[in-house]
Structure formats: C-alpha cells, structure tokens
Amino acid sequence: MKKRMTSMLSMLFAAAAISGCSGNATVQVETPPAVEKISERSMEPVQLEVWAYYAGWESIEEGFEEKYPNVDLTVKAFPFDAYATVYKEALASGETPDVMVVDSEQFGQFTTIAGLENLADYGAEQYRADFRESLWDSNYSFDGTSMIGFPYGSSTLMTYYRADIMEQYGFPSEPEELALFMENPDNWLAVARALKKDDRYIAQWATEITALYDSTQGVFDESMAFRRNNETYRNALDFVKKVHEEGLVSLVDVWTEAGSQTVRDGDLAMLYMGTWGADQIKAWAPDTSGKWRATRLPFHLYGWSNSTSFMLPSASDQKAWAWAFIEYAATEWPLKGIGGSVPAYIPAREANAAKLEETDDFFGGQRLYVLNMQLTENMKEHRLTPLDGRAKGIWSQAVNKGIERKKDAAAIIAEAEQAILTEMGKEIDILKSYLPKSSQ
C-alpha cells in the first residue's frame, strides 16, 4: 500500500523563503500516472488506506467494501489542527496513504507540493460538468496545470437564529423575511441595539462581521494582487467600527463553556456557521429545540464556509483502487442521500426525493437540506494559495488593531496590504512567476 518515492521533493522555489517560512513551497513535479482500466484492476485482496481530518466514514467504508469485496479499506482520522503537517511530512518522506482527505482551509498548502497525482489523468474531467465551476477550479495546483483535488463537499456560510427572540423584540422571525430585513445594515444594527438593552447579542465579536465579507473572496486575486482594498471593504470596516464602538457584541467565545452557555440561555441569539452548524447548535443547546431557524447571511452576502476534497499521493502503489474509492465516495455514495450536507456532486443533490422533503423539528420543521442547496448555488469558492493562512492572519491582526485604535477604514486596509507585502513580498513574486501569462 505504501512505498518510498524514488525522488523526494527535489524541486524547490528558486528562493528558499517559502520553504523556510511556510514549509510548503515545492514546485509541482509531473509524475507519470500508473492508471489501470477498471477491467484491469487486480481482484486479489487489496489493502487501501485513507487519511482524513475527521471521523465518521463507516457508511462509506461499508458501501465501498460491499461493492468491492476484495478491498479492505481503513480510514485513519487526525486532529484538524495537526493533519496538514502530518500529510506534508508523509509526502516528503514518500510514506503515504492511498488517499488523503483535505479541507479547503489547508488545501492551498498542497498546491505547490510535489507528490500528488493529476486526477485529470485518471479521467476526472468526465465529471467537470457535474460540479460547480468555482468549486472544480479551486481543486487545481497553483499553476493551474494539475488537478490535485477532487471535490467531495462544499458548505455555505449561513445564519442560525432564535426565531422566538426575534419575534419577542418585534423583528421578522420567518427565515426569508429576516434575511430580507437584514440585507440593510441599518436593520441589523436595529436588532443588535434592541437586544443589547437586555444583554443579548447577535454577534460574538465585531470582526465576526468582517469574517462574513472575507468568506466571499480570498485575500489574493488571480494575479496574486491584494484584493480587499476596495469600496466594499471600506464600507464594511466603517460598519464594524460602529458595532465595536457601541459594544454590540458579547465578547464571549462560543467555543468555550461560557460561550456555549450563552447559546443555551438565549443570550447569543444569532450565529454564523457552515451547514455543520445545525448539529453543533443541537449539541450545545438541546433544550432549545423548535426555537431555532436558519437563513442566509445578512448584508446580502453568500459566503463560503469550507469544502472537502480527495487527493491521491503519487507514492501509493494502489493508485487504480485509490481512484476507484475517490469516484465512489464523491459520485456514487452521495446518490444514497445519507447525511445532512449537500454533496458537491450536482446529480446527487435532487436524486433522493425523500431528502428533499426532509424536515428538522429542532429548526421548526424547516427543510434545511433544501435551504443549504439553494444557498450553495449562490456562493462562490475561490482560488486557494499556499500563502492564504499567513495572509489571513496578518489581515485579521491589522483589522483588530485598527478597530481598537479607531483608525480610518482606508488606513486599516492600506496598513494590512503593506504588512502582507512587507512580510511576504518575495514569496508572492515567486508564486507570480508560476502563474499563466494571462494571469500575470
């Protein structure tokens, strides 16, 4: 199942800056694929190993092994905050699993690394029309020449709120009515101000609002230029400053015990999370069943929470079976309609009639699957780069500092841009040299 790569990650960026700073700066190396036709796959016993960053793969394991009785599939899950490092170390050593499951939050770190197969060589292109264009394109290597990821799922960012509390304060409580109402930032402020009088809130932090805007676009555009120095962000930061100055946020982290208690008590009446948020709220506040609803984001935004993709390491000696698993998990298993998330594979979204009629009593009988599907159609995934993580950190630090110091919105953005260029300018220039001429 595993074998050592004969050639290690030998081709690095011309400058060592990226390797030294981010640990993920190798250039994509072309590896001739060892692809077999389905009819040529050995039906001898096969050991297949998948690495993932979360558990819960049992039903897919069972389905795949039922279809291919000769395959013994093992899934090993790693903690979210550690898995990317484990993956990169495995790729560097050549001791890899057959399939790697990666989240969009870390995918950019793999877009310039050698040791991943170009899935187009395995026939992936036949599925292009069955996936949203922006999601499909986000699975390519940085230079756009290799499809290193295959989409499995993609989650929209949404608003979860206490309908009973909205009604209590005289605001719209039905999902679409509230969404329309909160398209106007002044109306969002009205809700926040009214609830604050009773020590209730609809945001944890002022910068949580900035994060909603961040979910609609990356830090860099297609030419690696900073893309947040615009009127939209200047207006957004002016709004965030107002929220901060009026103290319209709880300042309690929902991921702490004190924070989850605010959810149970109704002191935090609105949350902004991915489609996974529905189950999280149920876990935090089971006694509030029937009081919650879900709708789209305020300010007429459609944000991308995250997506999940499969990668196939070149060091796998079961590439054909690894590709068979990726195909099954991404395009066949979703047709069964198991699970609450919206599959990336478009033909599976409406394949199960029962799924479309499914309601959730915790959310007042809402059809969350249908809502998630509708919102997913309106969001847009963006290109991922190996510098995203660090750039986001610099951006967030500059925004937080600027708001605390009551700086002008334009100055905050300018300082953030300058800080990114100062710290990562050389690396940005190196990456630009690998862009197609049309993007430079």
C-alpha positions in Angstrom: 0.0 0.0 0.0 2.8 2.4 0.8 6.1 2.7 -0.9 9.0 5.2 -0.8 9.2 7.8 -3.6 12.4 7.4 -5.5 12.6 11.1 -5.9 12.0 13.3 -2.9 10.6 16.8 -3.2 13.7 18.0 -5.1 12.4 21.0 -6.9 12.0 24.0 -4.6 11.2 27.6 -5.4 14.2 29.5 -6.6 14.3 31.3 -3.3 14.2 29.4 -0.1 12.0 31.9 1.6 8.8 30.0 1.2 10.3 26.7 2.3 11.7 28.4 5.4 8.6 30.3 6.3 5.7 28.1 5.3 7.1 24.7 4.7 5.1 24.1 1.6 7.0 25.7 -1.2 7.9 23.0 -3.7 7.1 23.1 -7.3 4.6 20.6 -8.8 6.5 17.7 -10.3 5.0 15.8 -13.1 4.6 12.1 -12.2 3.6 9.7 -14.9 0.4 8.1 -13.5 0.1 4.3 -13.1 -3.5 4.1 -14.2 -5.3 0.9 -14.9 -8.6 0.4 -16.6 -11.4 -0.9 -14.3 -11.3 -4.3 -16.1 -7.5 -4.5 -15.4 -7.6 -3.9 -11.7 -6.4 -6.9 -9.8 -9.2 -8.6 -7.9 -6.6 -10.0 -5.5 -7.0 -8.9 -1.8 -6.2 -5.2 -1.6 -5.3 -3.1 1.5 -6.4 0.5 1.0 -5.7 3.3 3.5 -7.4 6.7 3.6 -6.3 9.5 5.8 -8.9 12.1 6.9 -9.2 15.1 9.3 -12.5 13.8 10.8 -14.1 10.5 11.7 -17.5 9.1 10.6 -16.6 7.3 7.4 -18.1 4.0 8.4 -21.1 4.0 6.0 -18.8 4.9 3.0 -16.4 2.1 4.1 -19.2 -0.4 4.2 -20.6 0.6 0.9 -17.2 0.5 -0.9 -16.3 -2.8 0.6 -19.7 -4.2 -0.4 -19.1 -3.2 -4.0 -15.5 -4.4 -4.0 -15.3 -7.4 -1.6 -11.6 -7.8 -2.3 -10.8 -4.4 -0.8 -10.1 -4.0 2.9 -10.5 -0.2 3.5 -9.1 1.5 6.5 -9.7 5.2 7.4 -7.4 6.9 9.9 -8.5 10.3 11.3 -6.2 13.0 12.5 -7.0 16.1 14.6 -7.9 19.1 12.5 -5.1 21.3 13.8 -2.4 18.7 13.1 -3.4 16.8 10.0 -1.9 19.1 7.3 1.5 18.8 8.9 1.2 15.0 9.0 0.2 14.9 5.4 3.1 17.1 4.3 5.6 15.1 6.2 4.3 11.9 4.6 4.5 13.4 1.1 8.1 14.4 1.8 9.1 11.0 3.1 7.1 9.0 0.5 5.4 7.1 3.2 1.8 8.0 2.4 -1.7 6.5 2.5 -3.5 5.8 -0.8 -6.0 8.7 -0.4 -5.8 12.0 1.6 -8.9 13.9 2.6 -8.2 17.7 2.9 -10.2 20.8 3.9 -10.2 24.0 1.9 -8.7 25.8 4.9 -5.4 23.8 4.3 -5.7 22.9 0.6 -3.7 25.8 -0.5 -0.7 24.4 1.3 -0.6 21.5 -1.1 -1.0 23.5 -4.3 2.8 23.8 -4.9 3.9 20.5 -3.4 5.2 17.5 -5.4 3.9 14.0 -4.8 0.2 14.4 -5.7 -1.3 12.8 -8.8 -3.0 14.8 -11.5 -6.5 13.4 -11.3 -7.2 14.5 -14.9 -5.0 11.6 -15.9 -7.5 9.3 -14.2 -10.5 10.5 -16.1 -11.6 13.2 -13.7 -12.5 15.6 -16.5 -15.5 13.5 -17.4 -17.2 14.8 -14.2 -16.4 18.5 -14.7 -20.0 19.4 -15.8 -21.3 17.7 -12.7 -19.7 20.1 -10.3 -19.9 23.9 -9.9 -17.2 25.6 -11.9 -15.8 27.6 -9.0 -15.5 24.5 -6.8 -13.9 22.5 -9.6 -11.4 25.2 -10.4 -10.4 25.5 -6.7 -9.0 22.0 -6.8 -6.1 22.7 -9.1 -2.5 23.2 -8.4 -1.4 26.8 -8.1 -0.1 27.0 -11.6 -3.4 25.5 -12.9 -1.7 22.6 -14.7 -2.7 19.7 -12.4 -6.0 18.7 -10.8 -4.7 17.6 -7.4 -8.0 17.5 -5.6 -11.4 16.0 -6.3 -14.4 17.8 -4.7 -16.4 15.9 -2.1 -18.5 18.5 -0.4 -18.7 22.3 -0.1 -20.5 24.2 2.6 -22.2 27.6 2.5 -22.0 30.0 5.5 -25.4 30.7 7.0 -27.2 32.5 9.8 -28.7 30.5 12.6 -31.0 32.5 14.9 -33.6 32.2 17.7 -36.9 32.9 16.0 -38.7 33.3 19.3 -36.4 36.0 20.4 -36.7 37.9 17.1 -40.5 37.7 17.5 -40.3 38.8 21.1 -38.5 42.0 20.1 -40.8 42.7 17.1 -38.5 41.8 14.3 -39.2 39.4 11.4 -38.9 35.8 12.6 -39.6 33.9 9.4 -36.3 32.9 7.6 -36.6 34.8 4.3 -38.3 37.8 5.9 -35.5 38.2 8.3 -32.9 37.7 5.6 -34.5 40.4 3.5 -34.7 42.7 6.6 -31.0 42.2 7.4 -29.9 43.0 3.9 -29.9 46.5 5.1 -27.0 47.0 7.6 -29.1 49.6 9.5 -31.7 46.9 10.2 -29.0 44.5 11.5 -27.9 47.4 13.8 -31.5 47.8 15.0 -31.7 44.2 16.0 -28.3 44.4 17.8 -29.2 47.6 19.6 -32.6 46.3 20.8 -31.2 43.0 22.2 -28.2 44.7 23.8 -30.6 46.5 26.2 -31.2 43.1 27.8 -27.6 41.9 27.5 -28.4 39.8 24.5 -26.4 39.8 21.3 -26.3 38.7 17.6 -22.5 38.5 17.3 -19.6 37.5 19.4 -17.1 39.9 18.1 -17.2 43.0 15.8 -14.7 41.3 13.5 -17.1 38.4 13.1 -18.8 40.7 10.6 -15.5 41.3 8.7 -15.2 37.5 8.5 -18.6 37.3 6.7 -17.2 39.5 4.0 -13.9 37.6 4.0 -15.9 34.4 3.2 -16.9 35.8 -0.2 -13.4 36.2 -1.5 -9.8 35.3 -0.9 -7.0 37.6 0.1 -5.4 37.5 -3.3 -6.9 37.7 -6.8 -5.9 35.5 -9.8 -2.7 37.6 -10.3 -1.7 37.4 -6.6 -2.6 41.0 -6.0 -4.2 42.0 -2.7 -7.9 42.2 -3.4 -9.5 43.8 -0.4 -8.6 47.4 -1.0 -12.0 48.4 -2.3 -15.1 50.3 -1.5 -17.0 47.2 -0.3 -14.4 46.6 2.4 -14.1 50.3 3.4 -17.8 50.4 4.0 -17.7 47.0 5.8 -15.0 48.3 8.2 -16.8 51.5 8.9 -19.8 49.4 9.9 -17.6 47.1 12.0 -16.1 50.1 13.8 -19.6 51.3 14.7 -20.6 47.9 16.1 -17.4 47.9 18.2 -17.8 51.4 19.5 -21.4 50.7 20.5 -20.4 47.5 22.3 -23.0 45.5 20.3 -21.1 42.1 20.7 -21.0 39.6 23.5 -17.2 39.3 23.7 -17.6 35.6 24.7 -16.2 32.9 22.6 -18.9 30.4 21.7 -16.3 27.6 21.7 -15.8 27.9 25.4 -18.1 26.6 28.1 -19.2 30.2 29.0 -19.9 30.8 25.3 -22.0 27.7 24.7 -23.9 28.7 27.8 -24.9 32.0 26.1 -26.4 29.8 23.3 -28.3 27.7 25.8 -29.6 30.8 27.7 -30.6 32.7 24.5 -28.1 35.5 25.3 -26.5 34.8 21.9 -29.4 34.8 19.6 -27.6 34.6 16.3 -24.7 32.5 14.9 -22.9 32.4 11.6 -21.6 29.0 10.7 -21.4 26.4 7.9 -24.1 23.8 7.3 -22.4 21.8 10.1 -23.7 24.4 12.5 -27.1 22.9 12.8 -25.7 19.8 14.5 -23.4 21.9 16.6 -26.3 24.0 18.0 -28.2 20.9 18.8 -25.2 19.6 20.8 -24.8 23.0 22.6 -28.5 23.6 23.4 -30.6 20.5 23.1 -33.4 22.0 25.2 -34.0 24.8 22.8 -35.5 22.5 20.1 -38.1 24.2 17.9 -36.8 27.7 18.7 -34.1 28.0 16.1 -34.3 28.8 12.4 -31.7 29.1 9.6 -31.5 31.6 6.8 -28.9 33.3 4.5 -26.3 35.7 5.7 -27.0 39.4 6.4 -25.9 42.2 4.1 -26.9 40.2 1.0 -23.8 38.1 1.3 -23.3 34.5 0.2 -20.2 33.1 1.9 -18.1 30.0 1.5 -17.6 28.2 4.8 -15.3 25.4 3.6 -15.1 22.4 1.2 -13.6 18.9 1.4 -11.5 17.2 -1.3 -9.7 14.0 -2.0 -6.1 13.8 -3.0 -4.2 10.8 -4.4 -0.5 10.6 -3.4 1.9 9.5 -6.1 3.6 7.2 -3.5 0.5 4.9 -3.4 1.0 1.6 -5.0 -2.8 1.1 -5.3 -3.5 4.1 -7.5 -6.2 2.5 -9.5 -8.1 1.4 -6.4 -7.4 4.8 -4.8 -9.1 6.4 -7.7 -12.0 3.9 -7.5 -12.5 4.9 -3.9 -12.5 8.6 -4.8 -15.0 8.1 -7.6 -17.3 6.0 -5.3 -17.2 8.4 -2.4 -17.7 11.6 -4.4 -20.1 10.5 -7.2 -21.8 7.2 -6.2 -22.3 7.2 -2.4 -23.9 10.7 -2.4 -26.7 9.3 -4.5 -27.9 7.3 -1.5 -28.9 10.6 0.2 -27.2 9.7 3.5 -26.1 12.6 5.8 -27.3 16.2 6.1 -24.7 18.0 4.0 -25.2 19.0 0.4 -23.0 16.9 -1.9 -20.6 18.6 -4.3 -21.8 16.2 -7.0 -24.7 18.0 -8.6 -26.6 14.9 -9.9 -26.9 13.7 -6.3 -28.5 16.8 -4.9 -32.0 16.1 -6.1 -31.6 12.3 -6.7 -33.3 11.4 -3.4 -36.9 12.6 -3.2 -37.2 11.8 0.5 -34.1 14.0 1.2 -35.8 17.0 -0.5 -38.9 16.5 1.8 -36.9 16.0 5.0 -37.7 18.5 7.8 -35.9 19.3 11.0 -38.1 19.7 14.1 -35.2 21.4 16.0 -35.4 24.2 13.4 -39.2 24.5 13.5 -39.8 22.0 10.7 -37.5 23.8 8.2 -36.2 21.9 5.2 -32.6 22.6 5.9 -31.2 20.4 3.1 -33.2 22.4 0.5 -32.1 25.7 2.1 -28.5 24.6 2.1 -28.7 23.5 -1.5 -30.2 26.9 -2.5 -27.6 28.9 -0.7 -24.8 26.7 -2.1 -25.9 27.6 -5.6 -25.3 31.3 -4.8 -21.9 31.1 -3.2 -18.6 31.0 -5.0 -15.5 29.2 -4.0 -12.2 31.0 -4.7 -8.7 30.0 -5.7 -6.5 28.8 -2.8 -2.8 29.6 -2.5 0.0 28.4 -0.1 0.1 31.9 1.4 -3.5 32.2 2.4 -3.1 31.1 6.0 -0.4 33.6 6.8 -2.0 36.4 4.8 -5.3 35.9 6.6 -3.5 36.1 9.9 -1.9 39.4 9.0 -5.2 40.8 7.7 -7.0 39.8 10.9 -4.4 41.3 13.1 -4.3 44.6 11.2 -8.2 44.8 11.3 -8.3 44.1 15.0 -5.6 46.6 15.8 -7.1 49.3 13.6 -10.5 48.9 15.1 -9.2 49.0 18.6 -7.2 52.2 17.8 -10.2 53.8 16.0 -8.3 54.2 12.7 -9.9 55.2 9.4 -11.1 52.2 7.4 -9.0 53.1 4.4 -5.9 53.3 6.7 -6.6 49.9 8.2 -6.8 48.3 4.7 -3.7 50.1 3.5 -1.7 49.0 6.5 -2.9 45.4 6.1 -1.9 45.4 2.5 1.5 46.9 3.3 2.1 44.4 6.1 1.3 41.5 3.8 3.7 42.8 1.1 6.4 43.5 3.6 6.3 40.1 5.1 5.5 38.0 2.1 6.5 40.1 -0.9 9.3 37.8 -2.1 7.1 34.8 -1.8 4.4 36.5 -3.7 6.8 37.4 -6.5 8.0 33.8 -6.7 4.4 32.5 -6.9 3.7 35.1 -9.7 6.4 33.6 -11.8 4.5 30.3 -11.9 1.2 31.9 -13.0 0.0 31.5 -16.6 0.9 34.6 -18.6 -2.8 35.5 -18.9 -3.0 35.9 -15.0 0.1 38.0 -14.5 
